[in-house]
């Protein structure tokens, strides 16, 4: 489902009309759905008004003097820029933007390295409490949380549920998917704030991983980068991300492979090489373990 043009009686900040690429999605809940969410006992506390995913969103920009709902943006690749009355600067990969109701703002993608983002507009009787739980500050609207496959999976679940929101059960699930995203972001923010004390610079480690998707990285090498023993590094990394370092690195490889399968005509062997595997059969087994489908069936399912 793409953008739905509607006249909104209940006040809502509209998402941008950025022209969707083939791999991007944008879902805006119609008025009747928002009213159901607002009144449903299992959804009314916090529910989505619009959710989306923009891949390499070149020329994406938005400016709002009045912002009537809450907005969360997760930049997982590339970079953009944000301006508010109290803050301005870059939004880099691995960072989230928190913009509560009432905060005027402007944001836009970097021209040379446009961001890829998941985002959600949300409201509800306790939406402000979820923002507060994330330790929001007007002086700190951009917070580093790192590259999180779990958070990406949660956004995908919210998108899938929202696309079937005329069904009441799906509608409630979409609302609770948003709650899960917000509470998990709070956890990631809390985890990231302990990195200095723990001695792990997660941003540096994950940047190293992303720059070496075409290679094999060892636990020893990553632990050395963090100046920790293999045991302590692996333990602290898993506490903060939910994955062991090597598991997370493999998932990054699979995510990049999935992107190539969806957006290019490269062969499975060529894609395997780009993520560091000479053996296409081994790569295919790894991909299927993570995604549930082998590369070729996955590509067919997305086209």
HUKA-V264322 format. One record per helix or strand. SS is the DSSP state (alpha for helix, beta for strand). FROM is the first residue (numbers start at 0). TO is the last residue. If there is no record, write none. Layout:
ss=SS from=FROM to=TO
ss=SS from=FROM to=TO
This chain:
ss=beta from=24 to=27
ss=alpha from=30 to=38
ss=beta from=46 to=53
ss=beta from=60 to=63
ss=beta from=69 to=76
ss=beta from=78 to=83
ss=beta from=87 to=91
ss=beta from=94 to=98
ss=beta from=104 to=108
ss=beta from=113 to=113
ss=beta from=115 to=122
ss=alpha from=126 to=132
ss=beta from=136 to=136
ss=beta from=139 to=139
ss=beta from=141 to=143
ss=alpha from=148 to=161
ss=alpha from=167 to=192
ss=alpha from=194 to=197
ss=alpha from=201 to=210
ss=alpha from=218 to=224
ss=alpha from=229 to=240
ss=alpha from=244 to=262
ss=alpha from=267 to=273
ss=alpha from=279 to=290
ss=alpha from=294 to=300
